[in-house]
Amino acid sequence: MSSDQDHLQETDTEARFEFKKEENSAFETEKGLTEETVRVISEDKDEPEWMLQRRLRALEQFQEMPMPTGWPAAPDLSEVDIADIVPYIRPDIETRGGAENWEDLPDEIQDTFDKLGIPEAEKNALSGVGAQYESEIVYQNMQEQWEEKGVIFCDMDKAVQEHEELVKEHFMTKCVPPSDNKFAALHGAVWSGGSFVYIPEDTTVNMPVQAYFRMNSEGMGQFEHTLIIAEDNSEVHYIEGCSAPKYSAFNLHSGGVEVFVGENAHVQYSTVQNWSKNTYNLNTKRAICEAEGTMEWVSGSMGSKATMLYPSTVLKGPGATDNHITIAMAGEGQDIDTGAKVYHNAPDTKSTIESKSISKDGGRTNYRGLVHIADGAEDSSTAVECDALMFDNESTSDTMPYMEIQESKVDVAHEATVGKIGDEDVFYLQSRGLDDDDAKQMIVAGFIEPITEELPIEYAVELNRLIELEMEGSLG
Amino acid sequence: MAVLEINNLQAEVAEEGGETILRGVDLEVESGEIHALMGPNGSGKSTTAKVIAGHPAYEVTGGEVLIHLEDDEFGEDFEIPEDLRTWNLLDLEPNERAALGVFLGFQYPAEIEGVTMVNFLRTALNAKLEEREELFEDDEEEEAESEDTNEDAAGYDTSPMEGDVEEGEVGVAEFQEILQEKMEQLDMDEKFASRYLNAGFSGGEKKQNEVLQAAILEPSIAVLDEIDSGLDIDRLQDVSEGINALRDEQGAGILQITHYQRILDYVEPDHVHVMLDGQIAQSGGPELAEKLEDEGYDWVREEAYEAA
C-alpha cells in the first residue's frame, strides 16, 4: 500500500469517527471511562472481537483496582483524575497525537524545536502536525529491505489487522497483563497506536529500527503500545520516540512496552523522552528474556510533572543477561521516579543497572529498583550503580534499591553516589576558559556520557542540546 | 610581553569568620621570567595562586592583581587598544582571567568523567579565544556579534557529528594536529587524547596534563602550584622540560610554587621568593633556594621578625 493510500485511509477513518460522534451523543457527554467508550474505540479501529474482549476485561480490572498507594515517597498522583481521562481520548484519535497546526503548540514547545535546530518539516512531523511524506518514503524503502528478511515493522493498530495471530498470542498476555497494575489495566482498555516489531529467527537488523517519525506522525498517542518480538538468534536495536519534546494537551500518558527476547537473541530498546511539564507519565515496560538472550534498556526521562517508570526484565532462561542504563533529569516542580526491575528466575543470569540522575531548581529524582534473585538461580550476578548529581541545596535525590535474594550462591553488588555539582570541578574548567554555564554543561554532558554513547549520534546530540536547554537560565 | 603585578594582596577564607590567609602579598612576574615561590606549609602559597585565578573559596579583602599587556600580546593580528592594556584581575571571572592569558596549574586537578581530553581542550581553547574577542571588542562590534550568535542558535546546518564551526574557531582536525604535536613534546602517549579528563590518571600523569594544557592554551603568565609534587625523577624531567618550553618557546612568565629545590635543578628560576604567614618575607636569586634547601626556613622567620 502506498503512503498516499495510507493517508487516504487515515482521513477516511477520521471522517467515520466524526460521523460516529454525531450519532452517539452519549459518548459526547459521558464522563469517566465506560464500557461504551472502549467499544467505540475498538469499533473505530475495526478490531477483531478478541481484542474488544481484552479491552473490556482490562477495563473491569482497571475499575476494580485501587490507585497505587503505599510506596515510600512515591510521586503524588492525587491530581490524576480518572474521570477526566476519557474525554481526552477523542482528541487524541482525531489528531493522531498532536496539534492540528504548528501554531497551536505551546510557545515553550515551539521554542524548544527552534533551539534544537530542527527543520520545519521535521518539526511538523515530530509534533504530530500533518503527515511527513518525505520521511515516509524513506521509511518505505527501509521497510522493503526488511520485508525481504521477513521483518515486520508497522504501527500497532495495523498489526492487529495484518498480523493477528502474532499479536493475539503476545499482546498483554504473558509479558504485561492488564492485571499488573492499575495503569497497565487502563492502558489495556484504551490503548491506541504504537509500534509492532517482529524479527524472525537468525535475523539481524543492523540498522536501528527507529520510530522517530512514525511514532509522532501516525500512532503516537497517550496510550501507545509497543510490542517487540525477537525470535531465537535474532538481533535488533529499537529506538522509540526522540529527544524532541512530546507535546500533549493531556495530563496522563500511560504507555505499554512488551519485549520478547528469544533464545540467544539480542534486543536493545532505547528511548529518550521529553514530556511537556503538565504530564503524568506512568508506563509499564517489560521484557521476557529466554536462555542466553540479552535485553538492554537505554532510557532518558525528561520533562513531565511526575514520572513513574521502571522498565523490567524477566530473565527466564539460563544464561540470560539484562543491562539497564537510565538517566533522569528533574527541574522545578518535577518528580521523576524511575528505576529498574530485574527478576533472575534461572541460573547463570546476569544483570547490570546503571542509573544516573540530575536534579536542579528544587526538582526531585528517585531511583527505585527491584532485583529479585529466585531460589535456584545459582551463579547469577547483579550489579547496581546509582549516581545522582544535584545542582543546588533545594533539589533532592533519593535512592531506593530493593533486593530480594533467595539464593545464596550469587554475586550482588550495589553502589550509590550522591553529589552536588562540585565547585572545584567548575572552577577547574573555568580556569581553563569556560564560563560558568559551559563548565556546568560540560560536567553534566560527561555525567550522562554512558547513555549518549549508546545512542546514534543524532539522538546523542539532541539529548545533549535538550539538557543544555533545560539548564539554560537556571544557572549563573 | 605581559606583566603580572600583585600589590598588597589580602585575602581570607570566604565564609563567616573565615581565617585571614594573605596579609599583603607583593609580587611581580614578567613574561619570559621564572619565579619560584617557596615557603613552609600553610604560609599562603597555594592561596596566592588560587586568588590570582579567581577561586570562589577565598574573599579578597584588599590589594590588587593587575595584568599589563602589550599591544601584540595575543599575536600580530590581535591589536589591543591602548586603554585596554591593563586589567585588574580581581574584577573578572575566572574564565576572563584565562582569556587574558593567566593559567593556573593545579596541585590537585579535578577529575571530570565522561569528558575526553581532546574535547575538553578544544572547547577550552575556543572558549578562550571567543572570550578574548569579547573582552577587547568595542560595543558596536559586540552588538553585531550577538546578532550573529542568534542566527547560529537557530540551528545547525553542518552535520551534527561535526558540530558548529564558527569563524575563528579551531576545528577538530586542526586541533588534533596541535594536540598530537604537544603531546609528543611532553612524551605523552597519544591514548591520552581519548581518555577522560584526569580520570584515573596517576599523580604524574595529572601533572604532565597540567603542563600540556598550558602548552595548548599558551598563557602569558602560568602559575604552577606544586607541579613537582609526587613525581618520579623521569616524570620530573619531562614536566620540567615542558615548563622550560613554556618560557623558551612561548615566552610565558612562570610563577613556580614549590617546597623543594629538586625541580629548580631543572627549571632554573630567575627569582626566588619565600612566603611566611601570608607575606613575601624574602626575595633573591637562585642562591636563595639553595640556602633554603640547606638551612630551612627558620632563619627567614628570624630575619623577618627582627625587621618587624
Interface residues (C-beta under 8 A of the other chain):
Chain A: D114 K115 L116 G117 I118 P119 G422 D423 E424 D425 F427 Y428 L429 Q430 S431 R432 G433 L434 D435 D436 D438 A439 M442 I443 A445 G446 F447 I448 E449 P450 I457 E458 V461 E462
Chain B: A53 G54 H55 P56 A57 E93 P94 N95 R97 A98 A99 F103 L104 F106 P109 A110 I112 E113 G114 V115 F120 T123 A124 L125 A127 K128 E131 A153 A154 G155 Y156 P160 M161 G163 Y196 L197 Q213 L217
